[in-house]
Amino acid sequence: MTFDFIIGPYFGPKKQGGVDLNYIIILFSLLISTIVSVLILKKTNHKLFSMLSAFCLNMLILIPITWISYNMNDEARIFGIGYSGLYILVFAIPVITWANFLILQFVKK
């Protein structure tokens, strides 16, 4: 027994596709890059090097995942990356990097 008749009008129909997985991947990348950049900042005491490592780590995580997801998704290969929602991973790189910069401002040395 499902409760779609109760949940449906209030929260809308369930989304189809992998967009929700993209948000989990973005949060994973934010978590990993924040931990690594804070550790680098504490160890080397160079904020610029720590910010650059966060940016590079975000690129090393999100670009290969985008490429792998594109190759596995037939819809993206037929209609393009814009219709599949995979562009969110690439556009999240500067946003996550900016969030890392803000987090690093509050880290005590």
C-alpha positions as CSV (number, residue, x, y, z in Angstrom):
1,M,0.0,0.0,0.0
2,T,1.5,3.3,-1.0
3,F,0.5,6.8,0.2
4,D,1.0,8.6,-3.1
5,F,-2.5,10.0,-2.9
6,I,-1.5,11.8,0.3
7,I,2.1,12.8,-0.6
8,G,1.5,13.5,-4.3
9,P,-0.6,16.7,-4.0
10,Y,1.7,18.2,-1.4
11,F,5.1,17.3,-2.7
12,G,4.5,16.7,-6.3
13,P,5.2,13.5,-8.3
14,K,8.5,11.7,-7.8
15,K,11.2,12.8,-10.2
16,Q,12.5,10.3,-12.6
17,G,16.2,10.3,-13.5
18,G,19.5,10.6,-11.8
19,V,19.4,14.2,-10.7
20,D,19.2,13.3,-7.0
21,L,22.3,11.1,-7.3
22,N,24.1,14.2,-8.7
23,Y,23.3,16.1,-5.6
24,I,24.8,13.3,-3.5
25,I,27.9,13.3,-5.6
26,I,28.2,17.1,-5.2
27,L,27.9,16.8,-1.4
28,F,30.5,14.0,-1.4
29,S,32.9,16.2,-3.4
30,L,32.3,19.1,-1.0
31,L,32.9,16.9,2.0
32,I,36.1,15.4,0.7
33,S,37.6,18.6,-0.6
34,T,36.8,20.5,2.6
35,I,38.4,17.8,4.7
36,V,41.5,17.7,2.6
37,S,41.8,21.5,2.2
38,V,41.5,22.0,6.0
39,L,44.1,19.4,6.7
40,I,46.5,21.0,4.2
41,L,45.8,24.4,5.7
42,K,46.6,23.1,9.2
43,K,49.7,21.3,8.0
44,T,51.3,23.9,5.7
45,N,49.6,27.1,7.0
46,H,49.3,28.3,3.4
47,K,45.8,29.4,2.6
48,L,46.4,29.8,-1.1
49,F,47.8,26.3,-1.5
50,S,44.8,25.0,0.5
51,M,42.3,26.8,-1.8
52,L,44.1,25.5,-4.9
53,S,44.1,22.0,-3.6
54,A,40.3,22.2,-3.0
55,F,39.7,23.4,-6.6
56,C,41.9,20.7,-8.1
57,L,40.3,18.0,-5.9
58,N,36.8,19.1,-7.0
59,M,37.9,18.9,-10.6
60,L,39.5,15.5,-10.1
61,I,36.3,14.2,-8.5
62,L,33.5,15.8,-10.6
63,I,34.9,15.7,-14.1
64,P,35.6,12.0,-14.3
65,I,32.3,11.2,-12.6
66,T,30.5,13.4,-15.3
67,W,32.4,11.6,-18.1
68,I,31.6,8.1,-16.6
69,S,27.9,9.0,-16.1
70,Y,27.7,10.4,-19.7
71,N,29.1,7.2,-21.1
72,M,26.7,5.0,-19.0
73,N,23.6,7.1,-19.8
74,D,22.1,6.4,-23.2
75,E,19.7,9.3,-22.9
76,A,22.6,11.7,-22.5
77,R,24.4,10.2,-25.5
78,I,21.4,10.5,-27.7
79,F,19.9,13.9,-26.7
80,G,23.0,15.6,-25.2
81,I,24.3,16.4,-21.8
82,G,21.7,19.2,-21.2
83,Y,18.7,16.9,-21.2
84,S,20.1,14.4,-18.7
85,G,21.0,16.8,-15.9
86,L,24.7,15.9,-15.9
87,Y,25.7,19.5,-16.5
88,I,25.0,20.1,-12.8
89,L,28.2,18.2,-11.9
90,V,30.3,20.5,-14.1
91,F,28.6,23.7,-13.0
92,A,29.0,22.7,-9.3
93,I,32.8,22.9,-9.5
94,P,33.0,26.7,-8.9
95,V,30.2,26.7,-6.4
96,I,31.8,24.0,-4.3
97,T,35.2,25.7,-4.6
98,W,33.6,29.0,-3.4
99,A,32.0,27.2,-0.5
100,N,35.4,25.7,0.4
101,F,36.9,29.2,0.3
102,L,34.2,30.4,2.8
103,I,34.7,27.5,5.1
104,L,38.5,28.1,5.1
105,Q,37.9,31.6,6.3
106,F,36.6,30.3,9.6
107,V,39.3,27.6,10.2
108,K,41.6,28.6,13.0
109,K,45.2,27.9,12.4
